[in-house]
Amino acid sequence: MGQGDLLKILEGADDWLTSKQIAEKTGVGVSSTNVKLRKLRSLKLIEFKIEGREYLYKSK
């Protein structure tokens, strides 16, 4: 699973997703998913927001 796979999942989602939900959809661990999401955030390819203690992600 790469960053492109994460982008496809986020583009197909209608709502904001947590990293745990994304990890479940890809079948990869949460920590691996978090590393890839952090890279996508730094490249400004995805949107994110913080609600409480959770980060939520969405495609731009």
CHARMM-style PDB file with segment names, atoms N, HN, CA, C and O in Angstrom:
ATOM      1  N   MET     1       0.836  -1.173   0.000  1.00  0.00      PROA
ATOM      2  CA  MET     1       0.000   0.000   0.000  1.00  0.00      PROA
ATOM      3  C   MET     1       0.881   1.236   0.000  1.00  0.00      PROA
ATOM      4  O   MET     1       1.823   1.342   0.786  1.00  0.00      PROA
ATOM      5  N   GLY     2       0.573   2.155  -0.873  1.00  0.00      PROA
ATOM      6  HN  GLY     2      -0.193   2.070  -1.512  1.00  0.00      PROA
ATOM      7  CA  GLY     2       1.342   3.387  -0.952  1.00  0.00      PROA
ATOM      8  C   GLY     2       0.466   4.603  -0.740  1.00  0.00      PROA
ATOM      9  O   GLY     2      -0.712   4.496  -0.401  1.00  0.00      PROA
ATOM     10  N   GLN     3       1.063   5.751  -0.945  1.00  0.00      PROA
ATOM     11  HN  GLN     3       2.020   5.838  -1.221  1.00  0.00      PROA
ATOM     12  CA  GLN     3       0.337   6.999  -0.757  1.00  0.00      PROA
ATOM     13  C   GLN     3      -0.791   7.145  -1.776  1.00  0.00      PROA
ATOM     14  O   GLN     3      -1.834   7.724  -1.472  1.00  0.00      PROA
ATOM     15  N   GLY     4      -0.586   6.622  -2.982  1.00  0.00      PROA
ATOM     16  HN  GLY     4       0.261   6.151  -3.229  1.00  0.00      PROA
ATOM     17  CA  GLY     4      -1.626   6.679  -4.006  1.00  0.00      PROA
ATOM     18  C   GLY     4      -2.861   5.906  -3.603  1.00  0.00      PROA
ATOM     19  O   GLY     4      -3.982   6.320  -3.897  1.00  0.00      PROA
ATOM     20  N   ASP     5      -2.659   4.769  -2.922  1.00  0.00      PROA
ATOM     21  HN  ASP     5      -1.749   4.433  -2.684  1.00  0.00      PROA
ATOM     22  CA  ASP     5      -3.801   3.977  -2.446  1.00  0.00      PROA
ATOM     23  C   ASP     5      -4.604   4.756  -1.405  1.00  0.00      PROA
ATOM     24  O   ASP     5      -5.834   4.713  -1.395  1.00  0.00      PROA
ATOM     25  N   LEU     6      -3.896   5.464  -0.536  1.00  0.00      PROA
ATOM     26  HN  LEU     6      -2.897   5.499  -0.544  1.00  0.00      PROA
ATOM     27  CA  LEU     6      -4.594   6.271   0.469  1.00  0.00      PROA
ATOM     28  C   LEU     6      -5.394   7.381  -0.188  1.00  0.00      PROA
ATOM     29  O   LEU     6      -6.521   7.665   0.216  1.00  0.00      PROA
ATOM     30  N   LEU     7      -4.810   8.010  -1.204  1.00  0.00      PROA
ATOM     31  HN  LEU     7      -3.894   7.779  -1.533  1.00  0.00      PROA
ATOM     32  CA  LEU     7      -5.527   9.075  -1.910  1.00  0.00      PROA
ATOM     33  C   LEU     7      -6.798   8.548  -2.566  1.00  0.00      PROA
ATOM     34  O   LEU     7      -7.830   9.219  -2.553  1.00  0.00      PROA
ATOM     35  N   LYS     8      -6.725   7.347  -3.141  1.00  0.00      PROA
ATOM     36  HN  LYS     8      -5.887   6.803  -3.151  1.00  0.00      PROA
ATOM     37  CA  LYS     8      -7.911   6.759  -3.779  1.00  0.00      PROA
ATOM     38  C   LYS     8      -9.009   6.504  -2.756  1.00  0.00      PROA
ATOM     39  O   LYS     8     -10.183   6.750  -3.030  1.00  0.00      PROA
ATOM     40  N   ILE     9      -8.638   6.016  -1.589  1.00  0.00      PROA
ATOM     41  HN  ILE     9      -7.684   5.816  -1.365  1.00  0.00      PROA
ATOM     42  CA  ILE     9      -9.625   5.748  -0.538  1.00  0.00      PROA
ATOM     43  C   ILE     9     -10.260   7.057  -0.080  1.00  0.00      PROA
ATOM     44  O   ILE     9     -11.475   7.130   0.100  1.00  0.00      PROA
ATOM     45  N   LEU    10      -9.443   8.086   0.109  1.00  0.00      PROA
ATOM     46  HN  LEU    10      -8.456   8.027  -0.037  1.00  0.00      PROA
ATOM     47  CA  LEU    10      -9.975   9.379   0.562  1.00  0.00      PROA
ATOM     48  C   LEU    10     -10.838  10.036  -0.512  1.00  0.00      PROA
ATOM     49  O   LEU    10     -11.835  10.684  -0.194  1.00  0.00      PROA
ATOM     50  N   GLU    11     -10.462   9.871  -1.782  1.00  0.00      PROA
ATOM     51  HN  GLU    11      -9.652   9.344  -2.040  1.00  0.00      PROA
ATOM     52  CA  GLU    11     -11.278  10.440  -2.862  1.00  0.00      PROA
ATOM     53  C   GLU    11     -12.630   9.745  -2.962  1.00  0.00      PROA
ATOM     54  O   GLU    11     -13.628  10.374  -3.315  1.00  0.00      PROA
ATOM     55  N   GLY    12     -12.667   8.454  -2.653  1.00  0.00      PROA
ATOM     56  HN  GLY    12     -11.857   7.944  -2.365  1.00  0.00      PROA
ATOM     57  CA  GLY    12     -13.912   7.702  -2.727  1.00  0.00      PROA
ATOM     58  C   GLY    12     -14.818   7.892  -1.521  1.00  0.00      PROA
ATOM     59  O   GLY    12     -15.990   7.518  -1.559  1.00  0.00      PROA
ATOM     60  N   ALA    13     -14.286   8.465  -0.461  1.00  0.00      PROA
ATOM     61  HN  ALA    13     -13.334   8.769  -0.431  1.00  0.00      PROA
ATOM     62  CA  ALA    13     -15.072   8.653   0.768  1.00  0.00      PROA
ATOM     63  C   ALA    13     -15.892   9.940   0.675  1.00  0.00      PROA
ATOM     64  O   ALA    13     -15.441  10.949   0.132  1.00  0.00      PROA
ATOM     65  N   ASP    14     -17.092   9.875   1.212  1.00  0.00      PROA
ATOM     66  HN  ASP    14     -17.458   9.056   1.653  1.00  0.00      PROA
ATOM     67  CA  ASP    14     -17.978  11.042   1.211  1.00  0.00      PROA
ATOM     68  C   ASP    14     -17.762  11.935   2.422  1.00  0.00      PROA
ATOM     69  O   ASP    14     -18.111  13.115   2.401  1.00  0.00      PROA
ATOM     70  N   ASP    15     -17.186  11.371   3.475  1.00  0.00      PROA
ATOM     71  HN  ASP    15     -16.902  10.413   3.492  1.00  0.00      PROA
ATOM     72  CA  ASP    15     -17.061  12.101   4.732  1.00  0.00      PROA
ATOM     73  C   ASP    15     -15.615  12.022   5.215  1.00  0.00      PROA
ATOM     74  O   ASP    15     -14.778  11.370   4.591  1.00  0.00      PROA
ATOM     75  N   TRP    16     -15.337  12.679   6.308  1.00  0.00      PROA
ATOM     76  HN  TRP    16     -16.017  13.209   6.815  1.00  0.00      PROA
ATOM     77  CA  TRP    16     -14.020  12.641   6.927  1.00  0.00      PROA
ATOM     78  C   TRP    16     -13.765  11.249   7.504  1.00  0.00      PROA
ATOM     79  O   TRP    16     -14.692  10.619   8.013  1.00  0.00      PROA
ATOM     80  N   LEU    17     -12.526  10.761   7.432  1.00  0.00      PROA
ATOM     81  HN  LEU    17     -11.774  11.273   7.019  1.00  0.00      PROA
ATOM     82  CA  LEU    17     -12.155   9.456   7.953  1.00  0.00      PROA
ATOM     83  C   LEU    17     -11.025   9.596   8.959  1.00  0.00      PROA
ATOM     84  O   LEU    17     -10.167  10.468   8.823  1.00  0.00      PROA
ATOM     85  N   THR    18     -11.028   8.727   9.978  1.00  0.00      PROA
ATOM     86  HN  THR    18     -11.725   8.018  10.088  1.00  0.00      PROA
ATOM     87  CA  THR    18      -9.912   8.679  10.914  1.00  0.00      PROA
ATOM     88  C   THR    18      -8.829   7.776  10.333  1.00  0.00      PROA
ATOM     89  O   THR    18      -9.081   7.017   9.396  1.00  0.00      PROA
ATOM     90  N   SER    19      -7.641   7.859  10.882  1.00  0.00      PROA
ATOM     91  HN  SER    19      -7.436   8.475  11.643  1.00  0.00      PROA
ATOM     92  CA  SER    19      -6.557   7.008  10.403  1.00  0.00      PROA
ATOM     93  C   SER    19      -6.872   5.531  10.664  1.00  0.00      PROA
ATOM     94  O   SER    19      -6.462   4.664   9.892  1.00  0.00      PROA
ATOM     95  N   LYS    20      -7.591   5.247  11.740  1.00  0.00      PROA
ATOM     96  HN  LYS    20      -7.924   5.951  12.367  1.00  0.00      PROA
ATOM     97  CA  LYS    20      -7.966   3.867  12.031  1.00  0.00      PROA
ATOM     98  C   LYS    20      -8.928   3.327  10.965  1.00  0.00      PROA
ATOM     99  O   LYS    20      -8.793   2.180  10.540  1.00  0.00      PROA
ATOM    100  N   GLN    21      -9.883   4.132  10.537  1.00  0.00      PROA
ATOM    101  HN  GLN    21      -9.993   5.064  10.882  1.00  0.00      PROA
ATOM    102  CA  GLN    21     -10.812   3.713   9.485  1.00  0.00      PROA
ATOM    103  C   GLN    21     -10.073   3.482   8.173  1.00  0.00      PROA
ATOM    104  O   GLN    21     -10.365   2.526   7.454  1.00  0.00      PROA
ATOM    105  N   ILE    22      -9.120   4.351   7.860  1.00  0.00      PROA
ATOM    106  HN  ILE    22      -8.883   5.128   8.444  1.00  0.00      PROA
ATOM    107  CA  ILE    22      -8.340   4.205   6.634  1.00  0.00      PROA
ATOM    108  C   ILE    22      -7.500   2.937   6.705  1.00  0.00      PROA
ATOM    109  O   ILE    22      -7.393   2.205   5.721  1.00  0.00      PROA
ATOM    110  N   ALA    23      -6.905   2.675   7.860  1.00  0.00      PROA
ATOM    111  HN  ALA    23      -6.992   3.269   8.660  1.00  0.00      PROA
ATOM    112  CA  ALA    23      -6.084   1.478   8.043  1.00  0.00      PROA
ATOM    113  C   ALA    23      -6.921   0.211   7.863  1.00  0.00      PROA
ATOM    114  O   ALA    23      -6.456  -0.758   7.264  1.00  0.00      PROA
ATOM    115  N   GLU    24      -8.143   0.214   8.376  1.00  0.00      PROA
ATOM    116  HN  GLU    24      -8.521   1.001   8.863  1.00  0.00      PROA
ATOM    117  CA  GLU    24      -9.021  -0.953   8.229  1.00  0.00      PROA
ATOM    118  C   GLU    24      -9.372  -1.191   6.763  1.00  0.00      PROA
ATOM    119  O   GLU    24      -9.441  -2.337   6.319  1.00  0.00      PROA
ATOM    120  N   LYS    25      -9.596  -0.113   6.008  1.00  0.00      PROA
ATOM    121  HN  LYS    25      -9.540   0.819   6.369  1.00  0.00      PROA
ATOM    122  CA  LYS    25      -9.958  -0.252   4.596  1.00  0.00      PROA
ATOM    123  C   LYS    25      -8.791  -0.764   3.759  1.00  0.00      PROA
ATOM    124  O   LYS    25      -8.996  -1.453   2.760  1.00  0.00      PROA
ATOM    125  N   THR    26      -7.562  -0.426   4.164  1.00  0.00      PROA
ATOM    126  HN  THR    26      -7.395   0.134   4.975  1.00  0.00      PROA
ATOM    127  CA  THR    26      -6.395  -0.845   3.390  1.00  0.00      PROA
ATOM    128  C   THR    26      -5.811  -2.163   3.882  1.00  0.00      PROA
ATOM    129  O   THR    26      -5.074  -2.823   3.150  1.00  0.00      PROA
ATOM    130  N   GLY    27      -6.129  -2.553   5.109  1.00  0.00      PROA
ATOM    131  HN  GLY    27      -6.727  -2.016   5.704  1.00  0.00      PROA
ATOM    132  CA  GLY    27      -5.585  -3.789   5.657  1.00  0.00      PROA
ATOM    133  C   GLY    27      -4.152  -3.637   6.132  1.00  0.00      PROA
ATOM    134  O   GLY    27      -3.418  -4.620   6.232  1.00  0.00      PROA
ATOM    135  N   VAL    28      -3.757  -2.419   6.422  1.00  0.00      PROA
ATOM    136  HN  VAL    28      -4.354  -1.621   6.340  1.00  0.00      PROA
ATOM    137  CA  VAL    28      -2.395  -2.121   6.872  1.00  0.00      PROA
ATOM    138  C   VAL    28      -2.485  -1.571   8.290  1.00  0.00      PROA
ATOM    139  O   VAL    28      -3.535  -1.073   8.697  1.00  0.00      PROA
ATOM    140  N   GLY    29      -1.404  -1.655   9.034  1.00  0.00      PROA
ATOM    141  HN  GLY    29      -0.551  -2.059   8.703  1.00  0.00      PROA
ATOM    142  CA  GLY    29      -1.379  -1.164  10.402  1.00  0.00      PROA
ATOM    143  C   GLY    29      -1.600   0.328  10.508  1.00  0.00      PROA
ATOM    144  O   GLY    29      -1.352   1.076   9.563  1.00  0.00      PROA
ATOM    145  N   VAL    30      -2.071   0.754  11.675  1.00  0.00      PROA
ATOM    146  HN  VAL    30      -2.273   0.146  12.443  1.00  0.00      PROA
ATOM    147  CA  VAL    30      -2.373   2.163  11.902  1.00  0.00      PROA
ATOM    148  C   VAL    30      -1.103   3.009  11.860  1.00  0.00      PROA
ATOM    149  O   VAL    30      -1.119   4.110  11.311  1.00  0.00      PROA
ATOM    150  N   SER    31      -0.010   2.518  12.428  1.00  0.00      PROA
ATOM    151  HN  SER    31       0.003   1.623  12.874  1.00  0.00      PROA
ATOM    152  CA  SER    31       1.223   3.309  12.453  1.00  0.00      PROA
ATOM    153  C   SER    31       1.769   3.526  11.049  1.00  0.00      PROA
ATOM    154  O   SER    31       2.240   4.619  10.734  1.00  0.00      PROA
ATOM    155  N   SER    32       1.713   2.515  10.209  1.00  0.00      PROA
ATOM    156  HN  SER    32       1.330   1.627  10.464  1.00  0.00      PROA
ATOM    157  CA  SER    32       2.143   2.653   8.811  1.00  0.00      PROA
ATOM    158  C   SER    32       1.260   3.651   8.075  1.00  0.00      PROA
ATOM    159  O   SER    32       1.748   4.462   7.288  1.00  0.00      PROA
ATOM    160  N   THR    33      -0.029   3.586   8.334  1.00  0.00      PROA
ATOM    161  HN  THR    33      -0.425   2.927   8.974  1.00  0.00      PROA
ATOM    162  CA  THR    33      -0.979   4.515   7.722  1.00  0.00      PROA
ATOM    163  C   THR    33      -0.699   5.945   8.173  1.00  0.00      PROA
ATOM    164  O   THR    33      -0.759   6.877   7.371  1.00  0.00      PROA
ATOM    165  N   ASN    34      -0.393   6.116   9.456  1.00  0.00      PROA
ATOM    166  HN  ASN    34      -0.344   5.360  10.108  1.00  0.00      PROA
ATOM    167  CA  ASN    34      -0.110   7.457   9.984  1.00  0.00      PROA
ATOM    168  C   ASN    34       1.114   8.078   9.324  1.00  0.00      PROA
ATOM    169  O   ASN    34       1.133   9.280   9.060  1.00  0.00      PROA
ATOM    170  N   VAL    35       2.136   7.270   9.056  1.00  0.00      PROA
ATOM    171  HN  VAL    35       2.121   6.293   9.270  1.00  0.00      PROA
ATOM    172  CA  VAL    35       3.346   7.776   8.405  1.00  0.00      PROA
ATOM    173  C   VAL    35       3.016   8.292   7.007  1.00  0.00      PROA
ATOM    174  O   VAL    35       3.472   9.365   6.615  1.00  0.00      PROA
ATOM    175  N   LYS    36       2.232   7.537   6.266  1.00  0.00      PROA
ATOM    176  HN  LYS    36       1.860   6.664   6.584  1.00  0.00      PROA
ATOM    177  CA  LYS    36       1.864   7.948   4.907  1.00  0.00      PROA
ATOM    178  C   LYS    36       0.941   9.169   4.918  1.00  0.00      PROA
ATOM    179  O   LYS    36       1.060  10.046   4.062  1.00  0.00      PROA
ATOM    180  N   LEU    37       0.027   9.225   5.882  1.00  0.00      PROA
ATOM    181  HN  LEU    37      -0.070   8.513   6.577  1.00  0.00      PROA
ATOM    182  CA  LEU    37      -0.856  10.386   5.994  1.00  0.00      PROA
ATOM    183  C   LEU    37      -0.064  11.639   6.352  1.00  0.00      PROA
ATOM    184  O   LEU    37      -0.361  12.727   5.859  1.00  0.00      PROA
ATOM    185  N   ARG    38       0.939  11.489   7.203  1.00  0.00      PROA
ATOM    186  HN  ARG    38       1.181  10.605   7.604  1.00  0.00      PROA
ATOM    187  CA  ARG    38       1.771  12.629   7.574  1.00  0.00      PROA
ATOM    188  C   ARG    38       2.497  13.183   6.348  1.00  0.00      PROA
ATOM    189  O   ARG    38       2.613  14.398   6.185  1.00  0.00      PROA
ATOM    190  N   LYS    39       2.981  12.292   5.494  1.00  0.00      PROA
ATOM    191  HN  LYS    39       2.886  11.305   5.626  1.00  0.00      PROA
ATOM    192  CA  LYS    39       3.656  12.734   4.270  1.00  0.00      PROA
ATOM    193  C   LYS    39       2.683  13.446   3.335  1.00  0.00      PROA
ATOM    194  O   LYS    39       3.024  14.482   2.763  1.00  0.00      PROA
ATOM    195  N   LEU    40       1.475  12.903   3.172  1.00  0.00      PROA
ATOM    196  HN  LEU    40       1.198  12.062   3.637  1.00  0.00      PROA
ATOM    197  CA  LEU    40       0.468  13.536   2.320  1.00  0.00      PROA
ATOM    198  C   LEU    40       0.054  14.900   2.870  1.00  0.00      PROA
ATOM    199  O   LEU    40      -0.226  15.823   2.105  1.00  0.00      PROA
ATOM    200  N   ARG    41       0.017  15.022   4.192  1.00  0.00      PROA
ATOM    201  HN  ARG    41       0.244  14.272   4.813  1.00  0.00      PROA
ATOM    202  CA  ARG    41      -0.295  16.320   4.807  1.00  0.00      PROA
ATOM    203  C   ARG    41       0.800  17.328   4.513  1.00  0.00      PROA
ATOM    204  O   ARG    41       0.512  18.483   4.198  1.00  0.00      PROA
ATOM    205  N   SER    42       2.049  16.904   4.613  1.00  0.00      PROA
ATOM    206  HN  SER    42       2.283  15.966   4.869  1.00  0.00      PROA
ATOM    207  CA  SER    42       3.155  17.837   4.380  1.00  0.00      PROA
ATOM    208  C   SER    42       3.204  18.285   2.921  1.00  0.00      PROA
ATOM    209  O   SER    42       3.654  19.392   2.626  1.00  0.00      PROA
ATOM    210  N   LEU    43       2.740  17.426   2.006  1.00  0.00      PROA
ATOM    211  HN  LEU    43       2.374  16.526   2.246  1.00  0.00      PROA
ATOM    212  CA  LEU    43       2.682  17.783   0.589  1.00  0.00      PROA
ATOM    213  C   LEU    43       1.408  18.554   0.243  1.00  0.00      PROA
ATOM    214  O   LEU    43       1.220  18.984  -0.895  1.00  0.00      PROA
ATOM    215  N   LYS    44       0.537  18.724   1.242  1.00  0.00      PROA
ATOM    216  HN  LYS    44       0.691  18.375   2.167  1.00  0.00      PROA
ATOM    217  CA  LYS    44      -0.742  19.438   1.088  1.00  0.00      PROA
ATOM    218  C   LYS    44      -1.648  18.802   0.029  1.00  0.00      PROA
ATOM    219  O   LYS    44      -2.337  19.495  -0.719  1.00  0.00      PROA
ATOM    220  N   LEU    45      -1.628  17.459  -0.014  1.00  0.00      PROA
ATOM    221  HN  LEU    45      -1.069  16.896   0.594  1.00  0.00      PROA
ATOM    222  CA  LEU    45      -2.482  16.726  -0.945  1.00  0.00      PROA
ATOM    223  C   LEU    45      -3.807  16.319  -0.311  1.00  0.00      PROA
ATOM    224  O   LEU    45      -4.747  15.937  -1.009  1.00  0.00      PROA
ATOM    225  N   ILE    46      -3.876  16.402   1.012  1.00  0.00      PROA
ATOM    226  HN  ILE    46      -3.113  16.711   1.579  1.00  0.00      PROA
ATOM    227  CA  ILE    46      -5.109  16.051   1.720  1.00  0.00      PROA
ATOM    228  C   ILE    46      -5.405  17.137   2.754  1.00  0.00      PROA
ATOM    229  O   ILE    46      -4.519  17.888   3.163  1.00  0.00      PROA
ATOM    230  N   GLU    47      -6.663  17.199   3.160  1.00  0.00      PROA
ATOM    231  HN  GLU    47      -7.382  16.589   2.827  1.00  0.00      PROA
ATOM    232  CA  GLU    47      -7.087  18.105   4.229  1.00  0.00      PROA
ATOM    233  C   GLU    47      -7.171  17.309   5.520  1.00  0.00      PROA
ATOM    234  O   GLU    47      -7.422  16.104   5.497  1.00  0.00      PROA
ATOM    235  N   PHE    48      -6.962  17.979   6.642  1.00  0.00      PROA
ATOM    236  HN  PHE    48      -6.759  18.958   6.660  1.00  0.00      PROA
ATOM    237  CA  PHE    48      -7.147  17.322   7.931  1.00  0.00      PROA
ATOM    238  C   PHE    48      -7.674  18.320   8.941  1.00  0.00      PROA
ATOM    239  O   PHE    48      -7.478  19.529   8.821  1.00  0.00      PROA
ATOM    240  N   LYS    49      -8.347  17.776   9.937  1.00  0.00      PROA
ATOM    241  HN  LYS    49      -8.507  16.794  10.035  1.00  0.00      PROA
ATOM    242  CA  LYS    49      -8.811  18.604  11.049  1.00  0.00      PROA
ATOM    243  C   LYS    49      -8.720  17.774  12.313  1.00  0.00      PROA
ATOM    244  O   LYS    49      -8.697  16.543  12.271  1.00  0.00      PROA
ATOM    245  N   ILE    50      -8.669  18.463  13.428  1.00  0.00      PROA
ATOM    246  HN  ILE    50      -8.688  19.462  13.463  1.00  0.00      PROA
ATOM    247  CA  ILE    50      -8.557  17.793  14.720  1.00  0.00      PROA
ATOM    248  C   ILE    50      -9.855  17.991  15.478  1.00  0.00      PROA
ATOM    249  O   ILE    50     -10.314  19.117  15.674  1.00  0.00      PROA
ATOM    250  N   GLU    51     -10.439  16.880  15.902  1.00  0.00      PROA
ATOM    251  HN  GLU    51     -10.067  15.966  15.743  1.00  0.00      PROA
ATOM    252  CA  GLU    51     -11.639  16.920  16.752  1.00  0.00      PROA
ATOM    253  C   GLU    51     -11.338  16.120  18.004  1.00  0.00      PROA
ATOM    254  O   GLU    51     -11.236  14.894  17.964  1.00  0.00      PROA
ATOM    255  N   GLY    52     -11.201  16.816  19.101  1.00  0.00      PROA
ATOM    256  HN  GLY    52     -11.285  17.812  19.133  1.00  0.00      PROA
ATOM    257  CA  GLY    52     -10.843  16.143  20.344  1.00  0.00      PROA
ATOM    258  C   GLY    52      -9.436  15.599  20.242  1.00  0.00      PROA
ATOM    259  O   GLY    52      -8.483  16.359  20.070  1.00  0.00      PROA
ATOM    260  N   ARG    53      -9.298  14.290  20.347  1.00  0.00      PROA
ATOM    261  HN  ARG    53     -10.072  13.672  20.486  1.00  0.00      PROA
ATOM    262  CA  ARG    53      -7.988  13.648  20.240  1.00  0.00      PROA
ATOM    263  C   ARG    53      -7.790  12.951  18.904  1.00  0.00      PROA
ATOM    264  O   ARG    53      -6.786  12.265  18.715  1.00  0.00      PROA
ATOM    265  N   GLU    54      -8.718  13.108  17.978  1.00  0.00      PROA
ATOM    266  HN  GLU    54      -9.534  13.665  18.131  1.00  0.00      PROA
ATOM    267  CA  GLU    54      -8.636  12.404  16.693  1.00  0.00      PROA
ATOM    268  C   GLU    54      -8.336  13.361  15.548  1.00  0.00      PROA
ATOM    269  O   GLU    54      -8.843  14.481  15.492  1.00  0.00      PROA
ATOM    270  N   TYR    55      -7.500  12.885  14.644  1.00  0.00      PROA
ATOM    271  HN  TYR    55      -7.088  11.975  14.690  1.00  0.00      PROA
ATOM    272  CA  TYR    55      -7.265  13.590  13.390  1.00  0.00      PROA
ATOM    273  C   TYR    55      -8.190  12.998  12.346  1.00  0.00      PROA
ATOM    274  O   TYR    55      -8.293  11.778  12.223  1.00  0.00      PROA
ATOM    275  N   LEU    56      -8.855  13.846  11.601  1.00  0.00      PROA
ATOM    276  HN  LEU    56      -8.772  14.838  11.701  1.00  0.00      PROA
ATOM    277  CA  LEU    56      -9.754  13.399  10.541  1.00  0.00      PROA
ATOM    278  C   LEU    56      -9.190  13.858   9.203  1.00  0.00      PROA
ATOM    279  O   LEU    56      -8.678  14.971   9.081  1.00  0.00      PROA
ATOM    280  N   TYR    57      -9.291  12.989   8.201  1.00  0.00      PROA
ATOM    281  HN  TYR    57      -9.707  12.085   8.300  1.00  0.00      PROA
ATOM    282  CA  TYR    57      -8.681  13.252   6.905  1.00  0.00      PROA
ATOM    283  C   TYR    57      -9.704  13.204   5.788  1.00  0.00      PROA
ATOM    284  O   TYR    57     -10.698  12.480   5.853  1.00  0.00      PROA
ATOM    285  N   LYS    58      -9.429  14.007   4.749  1.00  0.00      PROA
ATOM    286  HN  LYS    58      -8.622  14.594   4.696  1.00  0.00      PROA
ATOM    287  CA  LYS    58     -10.324  14.097   3.608  1.00  0.00      PROA
ATOM    288  C   LYS    58      -9.506  14.512   2.393  1.00  0.00      PROA
ATOM    289  O   LYS    58      -8.525  15.243   2.526  1.00  0.00      PROA
ATOM    290  N   SER    59      -9.898  14.058   1.225  1.00  0.00      PROA
ATOM    291  HN  SER    59     -10.696  13.464   1.118  1.00  0.00      PROA
ATOM    292  CA  SER    59      -9.220  14.447  -0.003  1.00  0.00      PROA
ATOM    293  C   SER    59      -9.551  15.887  -0.338  1.00  0.00      PROA
ATOM    294  O   SER    59     -10.644  16.360  -0.027  1.00  0.00      PROA
ATOM    295  N   LYS    60      -8.625  16.589  -0.964  1.00  0.00      PROA
ATOM    296  HN  LYS    60      -7.736  16.205  -1.216  1.00  0.00      PROA
ATOM    297  CA  LYS    60      -8.883  17.978  -1.380  1.00  0.00      PROA
ATOM    298  C   LYS    60      -9.744  18.010  -2.615  1.00  0.00      PROA
ATOM    299  OT1 LYS    60     -10.068  19.087  -3.114  1.00  0.00      PROA
TER     300      LYS     60
END
